[in-house]
Amino acid sequence: MAFTTSFTILISLPLLLLLQFLSGTHSTTFTVINNCNYNVWPAILSNSGSPPISLTGFALSPSDSEAIPVPPNWSGRLWGRTHCAADINGKFTCLTGDCGSSAVECGGGNLSPPATTVEFTLTDDGTVNYLISVADGYNLPLMVVPQGGTAGPGNCGTVGCVMDSNSEYIPKELRVTSSTGTGNESTVAIKSACGGASGPGNCNPNSNSELFKKWCPQAQASAYDKSSSSTCQSSDFVFHFCPSGFPATRSNNGDNMGGGQGASSDDLGKDTSSTFGIVIGVVAGVIGLVLLIWLWRRYLKSGCEFHPCTCTCCGLFSCTICGDD
């Protein structure tokens, strides 16, 4: 009996793999890495009609990672939750990205904005469409890196969005703040460019969505942003919360917003004024130096005419070659 069972397994396993290959289905793995210096609770939501993923929420300490198998024909979203804790009754909640399940596992619960999200659509032929989005706001720097795949109709490239939530350029009405315990408040998330409105009917393109797009040009900035998603073929994906190598506008020092190739209009204006002032200062300095040299040389030449020796060459600071009278 044991021999029959083992023989059946040995025969059926290769057969299942062969059927999967012939049907054109491809497995995908999501690897989630926490590069932040604080805990993050990733969450996953499968779209309606999509095969579910068994792991819908989990905790990641700094430097931890989790590999998640994703079934073919899956579509859904992934995001990170922050400032999470359970109360005395065991009810688990998060200040940003909470999914309303009262537990670490979301179990089909959708996010409560704001949160940085990644949208995915997988097909059984191995094509994967993905899009990073701040249409529901921003709470964590996030970068998505395809691995092992080939470019489809899109660019199959790394996408990400990195902002400084405490930047002075964040409009006050979009800030979600929390007390730091020292009497000060820190911005822990940024509401969507629509100020928290949901759905295109409640939001029109505005200056905030334009700034979001400048700060994170690869991300969908609002419900009206028709940014095309990237596409890969037969690829796995690595998600980096708080990525260290993603390009920023400039040094992410708390005064500027990173995450792309642009900056806010105010920031660009300050840069232009600063550069113009430097240029004017350099030009004025050069003109002053030339004038000083001209006057000095003129004075020395005049002095050489009354020098007790005969100057055959007047240098900048003295008569360099003299002959006795």
C-alpha positions as CSV (number, residue, x, y, z in Angstrom):
1,M,0.0,0.0,0.0
2,A,2.8,2.4,0.9
3,F,4.6,1.5,-2.3
4,T,1.4,2.3,-4.3
5,T,1.0,5.7,-2.7
6,S,4.7,6.6,-3.2
7,F,4.5,5.5,-6.9
8,T,1.4,7.6,-7.4
9,I,3.1,10.7,-6.0
10,L,6.2,10.1,-8.1
11,I,4.0,9.9,-11.2
12,S,1.5,12.6,-10.5
13,L,4.0,15.4,-9.5
14,P,5.8,15.5,-12.8
15,L,2.4,15.2,-14.6
16,L,1.1,18.3,-12.7
17,L,4.3,20.2,-13.6
18,L,3.9,19.2,-17.2
19,L,0.2,20.3,-17.3
20,Q,1.2,23.6,-15.7
21,F,3.8,24.1,-18.4
22,L,1.4,23.1,-21.2
23,S,-1.3,25.4,-19.9
24,G,1.0,28.4,-20.0
25,T,0.7,29.2,-16.3
26,H,3.6,30.7,-14.4
27,S,4.2,31.1,-10.7
28,T,5.4,34.5,-9.3
29,T,7.0,35.2,-6.0
30,F,6.7,38.5,-4.1
31,T,9.6,39.1,-1.7
32,V,9.0,41.9,0.8
33,I,12.0,43.5,2.6
34,N,11.9,46.0,5.4
35,N,14.8,48.4,5.0
36,C,13.3,50.9,7.5
37,N,14.7,51.3,11.0
38,Y,11.2,50.6,12.5
39,N,8.6,47.9,12.1
40,V,6.4,47.7,9.1
41,W,3.2,45.6,8.7
42,P,2.7,44.8,5.0
43,A,-0.8,44.0,3.8
44,I,-2.1,42.3,0.7
45,L,-5.6,42.5,-0.8
46,S,-6.8,40.3,-3.6
47,N,-9.3,41.8,-6.1
48,S,-12.8,40.4,-6.3
49,G,-12.8,37.3,-8.4
50,S,-9.0,36.8,-8.1
51,P,-7.6,33.7,-6.4
52,P,-6.7,34.6,-2.8
53,I,-3.3,34.7,-1.3
54,S,-3.0,32.9,2.0
55,L,-0.8,35.6,3.7
56,T,-2.8,38.8,3.8
57,G,-0.9,40.6,6.6
58,F,2.3,40.1,8.6
59,A,4.9,42.0,10.6
60,L,8.5,42.8,9.5
61,S,11.1,44.0,11.8
62,P,14.0,46.1,10.4
63,S,16.1,44.0,7.9
64,D,13.5,41.2,7.9
65,S,12.0,39.8,4.7
66,E,9.1,37.5,3.6
67,A,8.7,35.5,0.4
68,I,5.1,35.1,-0.8
69,P,4.0,32.7,-3.6
70,V,1.4,34.4,-5.9
71,P,-1.0,32.3,-8.0
72,P,-1.5,32.9,-11.7
73,N,-4.3,35.2,-12.8
74,W,-4.0,37.1,-9.6
75,S,-4.7,40.8,-9.3
76,G,-4.7,43.0,-6.2
77,R,-2.6,45.5,-4.2
78,L,0.1,45.6,-1.6
79,W,0.9,48.3,0.9
80,G,2.6,48.8,4.3
81,R,1.1,49.7,7.6
82,T,2.9,51.7,10.3
83,H,2.5,52.7,14.0
84,C,0.6,49.5,14.7
85,A,-0.3,48.0,18.1
86,A,-2.9,45.9,20.0
87,D,-4.9,47.4,22.8
88,I,-5.6,45.8,26.2
89,N,-8.5,43.8,24.5
90,G,-6.2,42.5,21.8
91,K,-7.6,44.7,19.0
92,F,-4.9,45.4,16.5
93,T,-4.9,48.8,14.7
94,C,-2.5,50.9,12.7
95,L,-2.2,54.7,12.4
96,T,-1.5,54.5,8.7
97,G,-2.7,51.9,6.2
98,D,-5.0,50.1,8.6
99,C,-7.2,47.4,6.9
100,G,-10.0,47.3,9.5
101,S,-9.6,43.7,10.5
102,S,-8.5,44.3,14.1
103,A,-5.8,41.8,13.5
104,V,-2.4,41.5,11.9
105,E,-3.9,39.5,9.1
106,C,-6.2,41.7,6.9
107,G,-8.3,38.8,5.7
108,G,-9.8,40.7,2.7
109,G,-10.0,44.1,4.4
110,N,-9.1,47.1,2.3
111,L,-6.8,49.9,3.3
112,S,-7.8,53.0,5.2
113,P,-5.9,55.8,3.4
114,P,-3.4,57.2,3.3
115,A,-0.9,54.6,2.2
116,T,1.6,54.1,-0.6
117,T,0.3,51.2,-2.8
118,V,1.4,48.9,-5.6
119,E,-1.3,47.5,-7.9
120,F,-0.7,44.2,-9.7
121,T,-2.4,42.2,-12.5
122,L,-1.0,38.8,-13.4
123,T,-2.1,36.6,-16.3
124,D,-1.7,32.9,-16.9
125,D,0.8,33.5,-19.7
126,G,3.2,35.1,-17.3
127,T,2.5,38.8,-18.2
128,V,2.5,41.0,-15.1
129,N,1.3,44.6,-15.1
130,Y,2.3,46.7,-12.1
131,L,1.9,50.3,-11.0
132,I,3.0,52.2,-7.9
133,S,0.4,54.7,-6.7
134,V,0.0,57.6,-4.3
135,A,-3.6,58.1,-5.3
136,D,-4.6,56.9,-1.9
137,G,-1.9,59.0,-0.2
138,Y,1.6,58.3,1.0
139,N,2.9,56.7,4.2
140,L,6.1,54.8,3.3
141,P,9.0,55.1,0.8
142,L,8.5,52.1,-1.5
143,M,10.5,50.6,-4.4
144,V,9.5,47.6,-6.6
145,V,12.2,45.7,-8.4
146,P,11.4,43.0,-11.1
147,Q,13.7,40.0,-11.0
148,G,14.4,37.3,-13.6
149,G,11.8,38.5,-16.1
150,T,11.9,40.0,-19.6
151,A,10.4,43.2,-20.8
152,G,6.8,43.0,-22.1
153,P,5.0,45.9,-23.9
154,G,6.2,48.1,-21.0
155,N,9.7,48.7,-19.7
156,C,9.9,46.0,-17.0
157,G,11.8,48.5,-14.9
158,T,12.2,49.4,-11.2
159,V,9.6,51.8,-10.0
160,G,9.4,53.7,-6.7
161,C,8.3,56.7,-4.7
162,V,10.4,58.3,-2.0
163,M,9.2,61.5,-0.2
164,D,10.2,63.3,2.9
165,S,6.9,63.5,4.8
166,N,8.2,66.3,7.1
167,S,9.2,68.6,4.2
168,E,8.1,72.2,4.4
169,Y,6.6,71.9,1.0
170,I,3.8,69.5,2.1
171,P,0.5,71.4,2.3
172,K,-0.7,71.5,5.9
173,E,-4.2,70.2,4.9
174,L,-2.6,67.0,3.6
175,R,-0.6,66.2,6.7
176,V,-1.4,63.3,9.0
177,T,0.5,64.0,12.2
178,S,1.2,62.2,15.5
179,S,2.7,63.4,18.7
180,T,6.3,62.4,19.2
181,G,5.9,62.3,23.0
182,T,8.0,65.5,23.5
183,G,5.2,67.9,22.8
184,N,6.1,68.1,19.1
185,E,4.2,66.6,16.2
186,S,5.6,64.6,13.3
187,T,4.0,64.0,9.9
188,V,3.5,60.2,9.6
189,A,1.6,60.2,6.3
190,I,0.4,62.4,3.5
191,K,-3.2,62.4,2.3
192,S,-4.0,62.0,-1.4
193,A,-3.7,65.0,-3.6
194,C,-7.5,65.1,-3.4
195,G,-7.3,65.7,0.3
196,G,-8.7,62.3,1.1
197,A,-11.6,62.3,-1.4
198,S,-12.3,58.9,-2.9
199,G,-13.2,58.4,-6.6
200,P,-12.8,60.6,-9.6
201,G,-16.2,62.2,-9.0
202,N,-14.9,63.8,-5.8
203,C,-11.6,65.1,-7.0
204,N,-10.3,67.3,-9.8
205,P,-6.7,67.8,-11.0
206,N,-5.1,70.4,-8.8
207,S,-1.8,71.9,-7.7
208,N,-1.3,69.1,-5.2
209,S,-1.6,66.4,-7.7
210,E,0.9,68.3,-10.0
211,L,3.4,68.5,-7.1
212,F,2.9,64.8,-6.3
213,K,3.7,64.0,-10.0
214,K,6.9,66.1,-9.8
215,W,8.0,64.4,-6.6
216,C,7.2,60.9,-7.8
217,P,7.0,60.9,-11.6
218,Q,6.8,57.1,-11.8
219,A,3.7,56.9,-9.5
220,Q,0.1,57.4,-10.2
221,A,-0.5,60.8,-8.5
222,S,-4.3,60.8,-8.4
223,A,-7.4,59.1,-9.7
224,Y,-7.2,61.3,-12.8
225,D,-3.6,60.4,-13.5
226,K,-3.6,58.0,-16.5
227,S,0.0,56.8,-16.1
228,S,0.6,53.6,-17.9
229,S,1.7,50.6,-15.8
230,S,4.9,48.8,-16.4
231,T,4.9,45.2,-17.8
232,C,7.1,42.2,-17.3
233,Q,7.1,38.7,-18.6
234,S,7.6,35.8,-16.2
235,S,9.1,37.9,-13.4
236,D,9.4,37.8,-9.7
237,F,9.3,41.0,-7.7
238,V,11.1,42.4,-4.7
239,F,9.5,45.2,-2.6
240,H,11.7,47.5,-0.6
241,F,10.2,49.6,2.1
242,C,12.5,52.6,2.8
243,P,14.9,51.8,-0.1
244,S,18.4,53.2,0.3
245,G,19.4,53.2,-3.4
246,F,16.4,54.8,-5.1
247,P,17.3,58.1,-6.9
248,A,16.1,61.3,-5.2
249,T,15.8,64.8,-6.5
250,R,18.6,65.9,-4.1
251,S,19.8,64.9,-0.7
252,N,16.8,63.9,1.3
253,N,17.7,66.1,4.3
254,G,14.3,67.1,5.5
255,D,14.1,70.3,3.5
256,N,13.4,68.7,0.1
257,M,11.3,65.9,-1.3
258,G,13.0,63.0,-3.0
259,G,11.9,60.3,-5.3
260,G,12.4,61.1,-8.9
261,Q,13.6,63.6,-11.4
262,G,11.7,66.7,-10.4
263,A,11.1,69.0,-7.5
264,S,8.4,71.3,-6.3
265,S,7.9,74.6,-8.0
266,D,8.9,76.4,-4.8
267,D,12.0,74.3,-4.5
268,L,13.0,75.0,-8.1
269,G,12.4,78.7,-7.6
270,K,14.8,78.7,-4.6
271,D,17.4,76.8,-6.6
272,T,17.2,79.3,-9.4
273,S,17.5,82.3,-7.1
274,S,20.5,80.8,-5.3
275,T,22.3,79.9,-8.5
276,F,21.7,83.4,-10.0
277,G,23.1,85.0,-6.8
278,I,26.2,82.8,-7.0
279,V,26.8,83.7,-10.6
280,I,26.4,87.5,-9.9
281,G,28.9,87.2,-7.0
282,V,31.5,85.4,-9.1
283,V,31.2,87.9,-12.0
284,A,31.6,90.9,-9.6
285,G,34.6,89.3,-7.9
286,V,36.4,88.7,-11.2
287,I,35.7,92.3,-12.4
288,G,37.0,93.6,-9.1
289,L,40.2,91.5,-9.3
290,V,40.9,92.6,-12.8
291,L,40.4,96.3,-11.9
292,L,42.7,95.8,-8.9
293,I,45.5,94.3,-11.0
294,W,45.2,97.0,-13.6
295,L,45.5,99.8,-11.0
296,W,48.4,98.0,-9.3
297,R,50.3,97.5,-12.5
298,R,49.7,101.1,-13.4
299,Y,51.0,102.3,-10.1
300,L,54.1,100.1,-10.3
301,K,54.9,101.3,-13.8
302,S,54.7,104.8,-12.6
303,G,57.0,104.0,-9.7
304,C,59.5,102.3,-11.9
305,E,60.0,105.6,-13.8
306,F,61.5,107.1,-10.6
307,H,63.3,104.1,-9.5
308,P,67.0,104.6,-8.7
309,C,67.8,101.9,-11.2
310,T,66.6,101.4,-14.8
311,C,63.8,98.9,-15.1
312,T,63.9,96.9,-18.2
313,C,60.8,94.8,-17.1
314,C,58.2,96.0,-14.6
315,G,56.5,93.0,-13.0
316,L,53.3,93.0,-11.0
317,F,54.9,93.7,-7.7
318,S,58.3,95.1,-8.4
319,C,61.0,96.0,-11.0
320,T,62.3,92.5,-11.8
321,I,65.4,93.5,-13.9
322,C,67.4,96.6,-13.0
323,G,70.6,98.2,-14.3
324,D,72.6,100.9,-12.5
325,D,72.2,104.4,-13.8
